[in-house]
Each structure stands twice: as structure tokens, then as C-alpha cells.
Amino acid sequence: MRDASPGGILLGSAVLFVILWEIRSALGLLVGVDTNGAAYFVGTIILVGFVAFGLSVGLFQVSAMVFEERRS
């Protein structure tokens, strides 16, 4: 995890976004549930942003802990 880069977090967030939109498509095709596109988009952006922020903060904390352990 300490080798993760901001580019990796961005790529992972993009993949999460696509997965969530495919779930919306699957709900529409298989179950017949039609969700509001604009509301789903805003909710997806908020969720993906929250996950990306959490990953970036968590990864930096892990990197700092590993770096401190190596210095000791």
C-alpha cells in the first residue's frame, strides 16, 4: 500500500465510478428499476470522492508509519 500513487487512487476511483454506473444499468435491465440519472450521478460523484479522499488520507498515514518504523 505504501507504493500507491495519486494516479493509482484516481484510476481506482474511475473504476469504482464505472462499476456503480453499471449497477444502475443492471438494475434497469434486470429488475426494471429506473433511477433518476442526475441524482444518481451526483450521489455517485459524492461517494467516489469520499472513497478517494479516504484512501488518500489512509495511504499517507500508512506510509508515514512504515517510514517511522524503518528509521527506528
Buried (B, 14 or more C-beta within 10 A) or exposed (E): EEEBEEEEBEEBBEEBBEEBBEEBEEBEEEEEEEEEEEEBBEEBEEBBEEBBEEBBEEBEEEBEEEEEEEEE
